[in-house]
Amino acid sequence: MARLLDAAEAASPVEAVQSVTRELAEAFGATEVSFLIADLSGRALVRLAHVPHGSEGEPTSAEPPAANERQEAAERATVLPFDGGPAEQAVRTQTVQVVAPGATGEGGSVDEWTLLAPMTERGEVLGVLEMLLPHEPDEDTRTEVCQLAHFLGFVVIANRRHTDLFEWGQRSRPSSLSAEIQQRLLPASRTCEAGAFTLAAWLEPASDIAGDTFDYSLARDQLHLSITDAMGHGVGAALTATLSVGALRGARRRGASLLEQMAATNGALLEHSSERGADDYVTGVVGRLDLSQGRLELVNAGHVPPYLARGGSVERIDLPANLPLGLFPDTDYRSTVVDLQPGDRVVIVTDGMLERNAADLDLATVIGETQFLHPREAARHLADRVLTATGHDLRDDATILLFDWYGEHGQARSTVFGADPARASARLT
C-alpha cells in the first residue's frame, strides 16, 4: 500500500492512476490493468487511454477513433455501454467478477482470466478496476485486488480535483454552457451510504437545460436535502438555480433553521430579480431529517409532493404547497413533519418526471417495482422509465432524489471495500 501511495504522489495528477495501475500489474503478474471510469450517464463505463506523441507532436497511433471512441490531443476515451455483462454485474452487485479465458470482450475473444473489481466510496460508484491475469485468481488474490481497487478510488477522488481528464472521460455527450453551470451546482457524490440511511440522486437533463438541481449534506445528527426547479430554460434558468442553491447552502452553513433557509433564499431571489427586472422563481422541496428520531421536516415551495414507499404501498406525502421561492416578499413558509419507520423509502422528483408526454407512466407503481433495488440503481431505473415513456425526448429536466431509512442512528455501517453488500442490488438475470 505504501508503494502504491508513493507511486500516486510521485506522478502528476493526470498520470497518478496510470502509475498505480502499472504497480498493480507488476505486483500481481498481470498482463494489463485498466481503470474504467463510470460514465456520467450512469449507463456505461469508459476506458481512458493515453496515446503517446511522436517526435512531430502527433499521436503515434495512426488508427482513427472508432464509433464508440473520443479523442482529444493524446487522450482517448472508449465508451463501454452496460449490457448486463460482468462489468455491469460488478457495479450492480458490488462484488468482484471473474471471467474465464475464451469469453468475448470488446476486442474479441480474451485468452486470459479477467478480474473486474468495483471501485466504490460510500456507495458512490467511481468505476471498475479491470485486470488480465495468466492464471485463475484464487480467493486471496480476489480479496486483495478488491482492497486495492478501493484504495485506487481514493487516488481518483484526490487527483480529479487538479485535472479535467476524468471529467472529460466521463462525458460521452457534448455539454452546453447551461449544462456546465448546472453540473457545478450538484454535489460531488450522487450517492451516500451511512449507518442509518442510503441516499442517491439523479438528474436526467432535457435537450434544453431547464434549471433542476438537487443537494444534500450530512451533519452529525441531521441530513439536509433539497430538490429545486428554476423557472425557464437555458442559461437564465441555470443562473436562477445557482442563486437558489447558493442561498440555501449559505443559510444552512450559518446554522439557520429550515424555515429560515427558505426565507433567506426567497429574499435572495427577489433581490436578484428586481435588479434584473425579471420574475425569477424556483419551486422545490427542502428537507431536514433528524437522524436520532427519524423525524423528517419538509417544506414544499410550489412543488410536486414527494412519495413515501412503506411496506408494499407507495403514496404521496400529504405536503401542502407554499408559494414558490422568489415570488413575494415576506412569504410565510410552513413545514410538515413526517415520522419515518425503518424500511421507509422517500422519493422526491421534479415535474419533468411527470410531464405530459410521460402521462402513461404510473410513477407510484414504478417506485414500488424498484423498492428492492439499491437507491443508486433505483434512481437510474426511474430515469430510464421516464425516458422510455417520452421516447427519449424530454421537454423538461427529470430529477430524482431518494433515500432509504434504516433507523438506529449511530450504528456502524457494515462495509466491504466501500459498499454495504447487504444493501446492493440483486444480480441481473
Buried (B, 14 or more C-beta within 10 A) or exposed (E): EEEBEEBBEEBEBBBBBBBBBBBBBEBBEBEEBBBBBBBBBBBBBBBBBBBEEEEEEEBEBEEEBEEBBBBEEBBBBBBBBBEEBBBBBBBBBBBBBBBEBEEEBEEEEBEBBBBBBBBBBBBBBBBBBBBBBEEEBEEEBBBBBBBBBBBBBBBBBEBBEEBEBBEBBBBBEEBBEBBEBBBEBBBEBBBBBBBBBBBBBBBBBBEBBBBBBBBBBBEEEBBBBBBBBBBBBBBBBBBBBBBBBEBBBBBBEEEBEBBBBBBBBBBBBBBBBEEEEBEBBBBBBBBBBBBEEBEBBBBBBBBBBBBBBBEEEBEEBEBEBBBBBBBEEEBEBEBBEBEBEEEBBBBBBBBBBBBEBBEEBEBBEBBBBBBEBBBBBBBBBBBBBBBEBBEEEBBBBBBBBBBBBBBEBEEEBEBBBBBBEEBBBEEEE
